[in-house]
Amino acid sequence: YAGKNLWRKETWIGVCESKNDGQSWKRLAQIPTRKGDDPKNYHELHAVEATNGNLIVQIRNHNPKNNRETLQTESVDGGKTWSEPHSIGVWGLPSHLLRLKDGHLLMSYGHRRKPYGNQARVSDDHGKTWSEPITISGDGAGGDLGYPSTVQLEDGSLVTVWYEKLAGSTLAVLRQATWRI
């Protein structure tokens, strides 16, 4: 599990592991903070294991440098040590990561500026690089949307769900899209 240590003297991001289906957890490692960043401005981490065994964590960033861009950090030793978070050049947040059946990685994320909606990108090199954006939805009324989560069905199609506040409504709804790469 990748997450954030909050409400204590020291704020940090890191990973914990459970070897008993979540009944207990052990702190495995702290993820370093970029020079000039405040870990309080790192949010909503999500992790995936690539087919080569590398662990990839993406981070919602609200530090001045690369504000609202997705940051990424990698571990090549099972989560014991982590690279310094770095921008992957993707404006949008927060991301959800999924390893597809063919081994590629998929990140889906909210795009809270025009065109409002949700986008995805694919990596065919274990998270080193990411494709150009794929539009999942682009008909949002504004930036109050996101938190997409994607699953792959048996037939290879993808289902993404997210929340969105529709035009003229005071309430948010859950939306979904079924799509293919």
N, C-alpha and C positions, 0 to 999 in steps of 0.2 A: 504494500500500500504506500502510495506517495501522498504526502500531505504536509500540513503546517502545524507547528507547535505554537499555540496561541494562549493568551490569558495567563502568561507566566512572565517572569522577569525577562527572560531571553526568548526572542522570537527567532525561529529558524524553520527551514523546510528540509524535509528528509524523507527517508523510507523506513518502514517497519515491515516485519514479516511475521506471519503466523504459520505454524506447522500443524495446527489442529483445527482447521476450518474456522478460524476467527474467534475461537474461545479465549485465546490469549495472544498477546502481541509483544514483540521484542523490537526495540529500536535497532535498526541495522546500520544506518549511516546518515550523516547530515550532508545535504547538497550544498556546495559552496555558494556564496553570494557574490555576484559581480561587483567589482570595484565601483563605488559610488552609489550602489543600489541599497535600498532598505528592504530587508526580507518581509517587513510588514506589508509591502506593496506587491508581493508575490501571492497569487491566489489560485485556487481551483486546479490543482495539479492532476494530471492523468497519465497513467503508465501503460506500456505495452511491451511484450517481449518479441523481438524480431526473430526470424527463423535461424539466424546465426548465433542466437543466445544473448545478443546485446539487449539491454534494457533502455527504453526511451521514455523520458518524462517530458511532457509539455506543460508550460506554466503560463497562466494569465498574468500579464505584467502591467502594473500601473506606476512604475518608476518613471521619472522624466525621460530617461534614455529608452527609446523604443516603446514609448507609452502606447498601450493597447495592442501591441504586437505580441504574438506568441513566442515565448522563449523555449528553448529545448536544452536538455542536458542528457548525457549518455553514460551508461556504465557498461564496461566490458568484462567485469569480474563478478557478476551475479548480484550487483547492488552494494558491494562493499565500499567502492569509491565512485565518484561522479565527476564529470567534467564541469567546468564553470558554465552556467547557463549562457546561451548565445541566441541572438535573433535568427530566425529562419526566414525573415522577410515576409511574414504573413500578417497582415493587419486583420484582426478579428479574434474573437474570444467568446467564451472559453472553448478549448478544443476537447474533442473526444477521440480516442485512438482505438483502432481495431486492426487486428491482423486478419487479412482475408484468407480464404481457402487456398489461393494460389501463392501465398507467402508475402504478397505485397502488403504494405501498411496503408491504412486509410485514416486521415484526420478529417473530422467534420467540425465546423465551428460557425458561430453566429457572425454575420456581417452586418454591423450596426451603423452603417452609413450607406448612402445610395450606391447601388441598388440594395435596399434592405432585404435581408433574407438569410439563407444559410448556404454555405459553400463547403466543398470538400477538396482535398488534394490527396494524391497517391504518391507513395515512395516505392521504387523498385530496387533500392540499394540500402535497405535496412535503416531508413531514416536519415541518411546522409543528405539527400536532396528531396525536394517535393515538387510535384507537377504544378502546372498552371491551375488556377481555380476551376472547379466544376460547380455549376450552379445547381443546387438542390431545390431552392426556392428563391425567387427574386421579386415577389409581389408584396412584400411587407409594407405596412402603412407607416412605419417608423422604426426607431431603434429599440423599442421595448420588445425584444424577441431573443431567442437563442437557446442555449444549453442543449444543443442537439445531441442525440445518442443514436448510433447506427448499429444495426445487426445485419448479418448476411444470412439469407434463407438457403435452404437446401438446393434450390434451383439457381443459386448464384446471385439472385437479385438482392437489393439492399433496401432496408426499411429504416428511415430516419424519422424520429419524433422530436418535437421541440415545443416550447411555449411561445405564444405570440399574443400581443394585445392588438386586436383588429381595429381598423378605423371606425370611429364613432362609438366604440364600446369602452366601458369603464373596467371591464373584466378581461383577463387573459384567458386564452383557450389553448388546448393541446392540438397540435397539427401533426400530420404525418405525410410522408411522401414515399412511394415505392419507386425505385429507379435502378438503373444499371450503369456500369462504367462503360 
